[in-house]
Amino acid sequence: MATIHDYISDRHAILLLTTRFRTEQDSEIKPLGLRSFNNLARRIASSSVSRPGTLLELSEKEIREQLEIDEQSAKLIGSLLNRRHSLAVELAHLEELGIKTISRAEPDYPRKLFEKLKQLAPPVLFYSGDLSILAERAISIVGSRNLSQSLLDTSRLLGEKCSDCGAAVISGGARGADLNAMMGSLEKNGLAVGVVADSLKSTMRKNEIGGYVRDGRLVLLSAFPPWEGFTVWKAMDRNKYIYSLSDFGVVVRSDLEKGGTWAGAVECIEKKYCPLFVLDLGREEKGNDGLIKMVGIPLNPELIADERDIYKLLARMIERDSCSEASGETNEKQLPLWF
């Protein structure tokens, strides 16, 4: 049976294998990408090594022999694992910032991410706040940055309704629909999750945001190290985490066939991360209308104001339309957590 020490060793090994540290931006050593890490994980699981943390105890020769890999691959793994001093410095820095890490090897890793994404789930998450919020029932609320005041108010109202029924709001935390929904929940003593695409470190510095984190009602997380800045690719990549952590998704407004909101919504529909609702704003809103035509579930904005329990409303609509189960539960055989 795994111990806390085992989990910490696994976490450190996975960080070393997959993460480039601040002091090594110009280093020729390139950490493993997701596919390479998953390939290595399969070998570990089927060998006497058994767990990632065990690699920390092995020589390069032992790694090559026990994993049955070539000399070049063993040398790369050995070089990555030998960066322990850099890791210690980085972890101390993160602790000062109030940022923690968790790996797929640990039982507290968000189950929804692993169950829905499986091997696409990030090997490591960086976060600040109470991670247990991710186990609550949750509704993602996303939309364009530039919205009319009416839709900004609707976004906030959706957040308030989530607070009223005990559901956490999950969003990307961007200006517009995302932030308004989060603040709607938080200002009514509700819960929220921000899956950030820019620097987690920078987000933490915002006084208002930091206060909610310290209160235990907001958790911020990222699949990318806090010292890395914003890129469009990261903004697109985090969409699957937002929807996978959710029981239901709601799109407030999307442009047609462009932008992150559209791309994320289409991916959610195609990959079935969660049932996706789209505000029915009429045919003049071509983005929303396009998503509805792609089997996005139309949601009348007028229903929101009068509904006491928005979670139950969405659940009833799912049952009525005979769509996928909202819970995201799977009957597939559970893989090893870090696999």
C-alpha positions, 0 to 999 in steps of 0.5 A: 500500500502506497504511503505519503512518502511514496506519493511525494516521491512520485510527484517529485519524479514526475515534476522532474520528468515533465517540467522545465524550471526557471533557471533552465530556460536555455538548457539543452535538456528537454523534459518529456512531453505528455505522449513521451511521459505516458509511454514511460508510465506504461513501462514503469507500470509493467516493470519491477520499478512499479512507481515513478518515485522508484526511479529516483533510487536507480542509476542510469544503468538500472533504469535502462535494464529494468525499463528495457529501454535504449541507452539514449532514453535512459540517459535522458531520464537520468539527466532529468532526474538529476535536477533535484537541486533545481526542483528543491529551489523551485518548490521552495519558491512556490511555497512562498507564493502559496502555490502547490503541486499535485501529480496524477499519482496521488489520490487527491488528484481531481478525479473528474479530470482523470476519468474524462481525459484519462491519459490526456490529463496533465501529469502535474497540476499547479494550484492555490486554494482548497483542491477539494472544491473540485470534487463538488458538483460544478457548472462551467460558465464561459463566453466572450470577453466583450459582452453587452451589459445585459449578457454581463449581468446574465453571467453574474446571475448564473454565478449567483444561481450556482452559489444558491444551489451549492454548485461551484462555478468553473471558468477560465477567469478571463474578463467578461462572462468568465470573471463575472460568473465567478464573482457572482458566485464568490460574492454570494459566498459560493465556490469557484474554480479558475483554470488559468492560461496565464501566470498563476503567480500573476493571478495570485497577486490580485488582492481580490482574487487572493482573498477568496483563495485564502478564504477557501472558496476559490481554487486556481489551477493550471497545467503549466508552471507559474513562471510561464506566461500566456500563450494562445495555445495554453488558452486553447488547451485549458478548455478541456480542463474547464469542461472536464471538471464540470457536470454541465457547461454553459456558453453565454456567448460565442463568435461563429467559428473563431475564438477560444470560446467557439473552439472550446465549445466545439471540442466539448461537444465532440469529445463529450466532456460534459453536456453543453448548454448554450444561451438561446439569443436568437438567430442574430447571434450566429455563434450561439446559433451555430453551437445549438445547431451542433447539438448544443442544448438551447437555454432560454435566458428567461428561465435563469432568473426564475429558477431556484436551483439552476443545477436541477434545471439543467439536469431536468433538461438533460433528462428531457432531451435524453442526452448524456448523463451529467455526472461524467461517470464511466463504467470503464475499468479504472487505470492506475492513477498516474498511468 
